[in-house]
C-alpha cells in the first residue's frame, strides 16, 4: 500500500486544554494558506452548539465543517470519518486541519486515520498540543485531561508566553517535560507558529495497511456546557462578576455591553473583552460556559 499512486493529504490535529488558543492558531493557518494559495479544509469540534468558532474563523462554505455535541476522539469518531471522506470527495483539499474540543485526546483522534476509507488517502499526520503558559504558571488544571493531552503530543506549543515573565519559561517547560519527555516544544504568542513547522514536507509513502497502534483505555473527565444570556447593555463590571466565578473553566461568546459589543473570552480567572461585531445578530448576548460536571 505504501507504493500506491494515491495522492495523500497531510492532516494536522490541533488539541489543547480549554482556552489554550486553538482557534487563534487555526485562524493564522487559514490566513497563511490563503496567501500561499493552499486549500485547507477545517473540521472544528466544539462542545457548545452555538458555532462561535465558525464565527471567529470567518469560515463558511464546504471547506469548513463543525461537529458538536461530543468529542471527535470517541463519541463523534464515525461522524469524523464521514466528514473527512466527504471533504476529500467534494473539496479535495491540500491539507486537513482538525481542531478538537478542549477536552479531546489527540492521539485517540489520530487513530481514526487508520480506518477505512480514509486510511487510503490520509498522509502524514501530526498531533499538536497547545499549552496556555499562564495556566501552567498558575498550576491550574494540570492533572487528568491536561496530562493526557500533553503526553500524546508530537509537538508541544507553549502559547501565550507574553502573559508570564520570561524568566519563568524554563520552569514551565520543565513541568511539561515531566509529563512528556520527548516532544519538541515551540514557544509562541497569539498562536503564531510557522506553517512549515506544522506541515513539514509530506511523505507519500505512508502505510496504514496494518493494525492501528493501541492505547490504554481512558475515561473522559466530565464537563458540562451551558449557555448564559448576557442582558443587553450589561455593565462590564457585572459581566466580569458573572463570568469570574471559580467554577468557570472556559467561556466564549458575544455580549452587548455598556461600552459596546464585545467578544468575550474567559480562560480560568482571565477575562478578555475585545470590541467586535458578530457575523450574525443571533449570537449577540449568548455566552457558552464550560465547567467541570
C-alpha positions as CSV (number, residue, x, y, z in Angstrom):
1,X,0.0,0.0,0.0
2,X,2.9,2.3,0.7
3,X,3.8,2.3,-3.0
4,X,0.4,3.2,-4.4
5,X,-0.2,6.2,-6.6
6,X,-2.9,7.8,-4.4
7,X,-2.2,11.4,-3.7
8,X,-2.2,11.6,0.0
9,X,-3.3,14.6,2.1
10,X,-1.4,15.6,5.3
11,X,-3.5,16.0,8.4
12,X,-2.9,18.2,11.4
13,X,-4.8,17.5,14.7
14,X,-4.7,20.6,16.9
15,X,-5.6,19.9,20.6
16,X,-5.1,21.6,23.9
17,X,-7.0,22.3,27.1
18,X,-9.8,24.7,27.3
19,X,-8.6,28.2,26.4
20,X,-5.2,27.3,25.1
21,X,-5.6,29.2,21.8
22,X,-6.5,26.6,19.3
23,X,-8.9,28.7,17.2
24,X,-6.4,31.5,17.0
25,X,-3.8,29.1,15.7
26,X,-6.3,27.8,13.1
27,X,-7.1,31.3,12.0
28,X,-3.4,32.0,11.4
29,X,-3.0,28.8,9.4
30,X,-6.0,29.8,7.2
31,X,-4.6,33.3,6.6
32,X,-1.2,31.8,5.6
33,X,-2.9,29.3,3.3
34,X,-4.9,32.0,1.6
35,X,-1.7,34.0,1.0
36,X,0.1,30.9,-0.4
37,X,-2.8,29.6,-2.5
38,X,-3.1,26.4,-0.4
39,X,-6.5,24.8,0.1
40,X,-7.1,23.9,3.7
41,X,-10.2,22.1,5.0
42,X,-11.1,22.6,8.6
43,X,-13.1,20.3,10.9
44,X,-13.9,22.1,14.1
45,X,-15.1,20.2,17.2
46,X,-16.9,22.4,19.7
47,X,-18.5,21.4,23.0
48,X,-21.1,24.1,22.7
49,X,-23.8,24.3,20.0
50,X,-23.7,28.0,19.0
51,X,-21.0,27.8,16.4
52,X,-18.9,30.6,17.9
53,X,-15.6,29.1,16.4
54,X,-17.2,29.3,12.9
55,X,-17.9,33.0,13.6
56,X,-14.4,33.7,14.9
57,X,-12.8,32.0,11.9
58,X,-14.9,33.7,9.4
59,X,-15.2,30.5,7.5
60,X,-18.2,29.4,5.5
61,X,-18.8,27.0,2.7
62,X,-17.9,23.5,2.1
63,X,-14.3,23.6,3.3
64,X,-15.3,24.2,6.9
65,X,-17.3,21.6,8.9
66,X,-18.4,21.9,12.5
67,X,-19.0,18.8,14.7
68,X,-20.7,19.5,18.0
69,X,-22.2,17.5,20.9
70,X,-19.3,15.3,21.7
71,X,-15.6,14.7,21.1
72,X,-14.1,13.5,17.8
73,X,-11.8,11.1,19.6
74,X,-14.7,9.0,20.8
75,X,-18.5,9.9,20.5
76,X,-18.1,11.6,17.1
77,X,-15.4,9.4,15.6
78,X,-17.8,8.0,13.0
79,X,-19.0,11.5,12.1
80,X,-15.4,12.5,11.7
81,X,-14.7,9.7,9.2
82,X,-17.8,10.6,7.2
83,X,-16.9,14.2,7.2
84,X,-13.3,13.7,6.1
85,X,-14.3,11.5,3.2
86,X,-16.9,14.0,2.1
87,X,-14.3,16.7,2.2
88,X,-12.0,14.6,0.1
89,X,-14.7,13.9,-2.5
90,X,-16.1,17.4,-2.7
91,X,-13.2,19.7,-1.9
92,X,-10.0,17.6,-2.3
93,X,-8.0,19.9,-0.1
94,X,-4.2,20.2,0.0
95,X,-4.2,19.9,3.8
96,X,-6.7,19.0,6.6
97,X,-6.9,20.6,10.0
98,X,-8.9,19.1,12.8
99,X,-9.4,21.4,15.7
100,X,-10.6,19.2,18.6
101,X,-12.6,20.3,21.6
102,X,-10.7,21.4,24.7
103,X,-11.3,18.0,26.4
104,X,-10.5,15.7,23.5
105,X,-7.4,13.4,23.3
106,X,-5.3,14.0,20.2
107,X,-3.8,10.6,19.9
108,X,-7.2,8.9,20.0
109,X,-8.3,11.3,17.3
110,X,-5.3,10.4,15.0
111,X,-6.1,6.7,15.4
112,X,-9.1,7.4,13.1
113,X,-6.7,7.9,10.2
114,X,-6.2,4.1,10.2
115,X,-9.9,3.5,9.5
116,X,-11.4,2.9,6.0
117,X,-12.0,4.6,3.7
118,X,-9.7,7.5,4.8
119,X,-6.7,5.3,5.6
120,X,-6.1,5.0,1.8
121,X,-5.6,8.8,1.3
122,X,-4.6,10.5,4.6
123,X,-0.9,11.1,4.5
124,X,1.5,12.3,7.3
125,X,-0.3,13.4,10.4
126,X,0.8,15.4,13.4
127,X,-0.8,15.9,16.8
128,X,0.0,19.4,18.0
129,X,-1.0,20.3,21.6
130,X,-1.2,23.9,22.6
131,X,-0.5,24.8,26.2
132,X,-1.5,28.1,27.9
133,X,1.6,29.3,29.6
134,X,-0.4,31.2,32.2
135,X,-2.3,28.1,33.1
136,X,0.9,26.2,33.8
137,X,2.4,29.2,35.7
138,X,-0.7,29.2,38.0
139,X,-0.7,25.5,38.4
140,X,-4.3,25.4,37.3
141,X,-6.0,22.2,35.9
142,X,-2.7,20.4,35.2
143,X,-4.0,16.9,36.0
144,X,-6.3,14.5,34.2
145,X,-7.2,15.7,30.7
146,X,-4.3,18.2,30.5
147,X,-1.8,15.4,31.3
148,X,-3.4,13.0,28.8
149,X,-3.2,15.7,26.0
150,X,0.4,16.7,26.7
151,X,1.6,13.1,26.9
152,X,0.2,12.3,23.5
153,X,1.6,15.3,21.6
154,X,4.0,15.1,18.6
155,X,4.7,18.8,19.1
156,X,4.0,21.0,22.1
157,X,3.3,24.7,21.5
158,X,3.8,26.8,24.6
159,X,1.4,29.6,23.8
160,X,0.6,33.0,25.4
161,X,4.2,33.4,26.7
162,X,3.6,37.1,26.8
163,X,1.4,36.6,29.8
164,X,4.2,35.3,32.0
165,X,7.7,36.6,32.9
166,X,10.4,35.4,30.5
167,X,12.4,34.0,33.4
168,X,9.5,31.6,34.2
169,X,9.5,29.9,30.8
170,X,12.3,27.4,31.5
171,X,10.4,26.3,34.6
172,X,7.1,25.9,32.7
173,X,8.9,23.8,30.0
174,X,10.4,21.6,32.8
175,X,6.9,20.9,34.1
176,X,5.8,19.9,30.6
177,X,9.0,17.7,30.3
178,X,7.9,15.8,33.4
179,X,4.7,14.8,31.5
180,X,6.1,14.4,28.0
181,X,9.9,14.0,27.9
182,X,10.4,13.8,24.1
183,X,8.1,16.0,22.1
184,X,9.7,19.2,20.8
185,X,8.5,22.4,22.5
186,X,7.9,25.6,20.5
187,X,7.2,29.0,22.2
188,X,4.8,31.5,20.7
189,X,2.2,34.3,21.3
190,X,-1.2,34.5,19.7
191,X,-0.8,31.0,18.3
192,X,1.7,32.3,15.7
193,X,3.6,29.2,14.6
194,X,5.2,28.9,11.2
195,X,3.1,26.6,9.0
196,X,6.2,24.8,7.7
197,X,6.7,23.5,11.3
198,X,3.2,22.2,11.5
199,X,3.1,20.9,7.9
200,X,6.6,19.5,7.0
201,X,7.1,18.1,3.5
202,X,4.7,15.2,3.1
203,X,5.9,11.7,2.6
204,X,3.7,10.0,0.1
205,X,4.7,6.5,1.3
206,X,2.6,6.5,4.4
207,X,1.5,3.0,5.1
208,X,-1.7,2.4,7.1
209,X,-2.3,-1.2,5.9
210,X,-1.6,-2.8,9.3
211,X,-3.3,-2.5,12.7
212,X,-3.6,0.9,14.3
213,X,-1.4,1.5,17.3
214,X,-3.1,0.6,20.6
215,X,-3.5,2.9,23.6
216,X,-4.7,2.2,27.1
217,X,-8.3,2.7,27.8
218,X,-9.2,6.1,29.1
219,X,-12.2,7.8,30.6
220,X,-13.0,11.4,29.9
221,X,-13.3,13.9,32.7
222,X,-16.9,15.0,32.9
223,X,-17.6,18.6,31.8
224,X,-20.8,20.4,31.4
225,X,-21.7,23.1,28.9
226,X,-24.4,25.7,29.4
227,X,-25.4,28.9,27.7
228,X,-25.6,32.1,29.7
229,X,-27.6,35.0,28.3
230,X,-26.0,38.4,28.9
231,X,-28.6,41.2,29.2
232,X,-28.4,43.9,26.5
233,X,-26.3,46.8,27.7
234,X,-24.9,44.9,30.6
235,X,-22.2,46.9,32.5
236,X,-18.7,45.4,32.0
237,X,-18.3,45.1,35.8
238,X,-21.4,42.9,36.1
239,X,-20.3,40.8,33.1
240,X,-16.9,40.2,34.7
241,X,-18.6,39.3,38.0
242,X,-20.9,36.8,36.4
243,X,-18.2,35.0,34.5
244,X,-15.4,35.3,37.1
245,X,-16.7,32.6,39.4
246,X,-14.2,29.9,40.3
247,X,-16.1,27.0,38.6
248,X,-15.8,28.5,35.1
249,X,-13.1,26.9,33.1
250,X,-13.8,28.5,29.7
251,X,-16.4,30.9,28.3
252,X,-16.8,32.3,24.8
253,X,-19.3,34.5,23.1
254,X,-20.6,38.0,22.2
255,X,-22.2,40.5,24.5
256,X,-23.6,44.0,24.0
257,X,-22.2,45.9,27.0
258,X,-22.5,49.5,28.2
259,X,-19.2,50.1,26.3
260,X,-20.3,48.4,23.0
261,X,-20.5,44.9,21.6
262,X,-17.6,42.7,22.8
263,X,-16.1,39.3,22.1
264,X,-16.0,37.7,25.5
265,X,-13.3,35.1,26.2
266,X,-12.8,33.6,29.7
267,X,-9.9,31.3,30.4
268,X,-9.7,30.4,34.1
269,X,-9.6,33.6,36.0
270,X,-8.6,35.7,33.0
271,X,-11.4,37.6,31.2
272,X,-10.6,39.2,27.8
273,X,-13.1,41.7,26.2
274,X,-12.4,42.8,22.7
275,X,-14.7,45.1,20.7
276,X,-16.1,43.0,17.8
277,X,-19.3,42.6,15.8
278,X,-20.5,39.0,15.4
279,X,-21.3,37.9,11.8
280,X,-24.9,37.1,12.7
281,X,-27.1,39.1,15.1
282,X,-28.5,35.9,16.8
283,X,-25.1,35.3,18.5
284,X,-25.2,38.6,20.5
285,X,-25.8,38.1,24.2
286,X,-25.1,34.4,24.1
287,X,-22.1,33.0,26.0
288,X,-21.1,29.4,26.1
289,X,-19.8,28.4,29.5
290,X,-17.8,25.2,30.2
291,X,-17.4,23.9,33.8
292,X,-16.5,20.6,35.4
293,X,-19.5,18.4,36.0
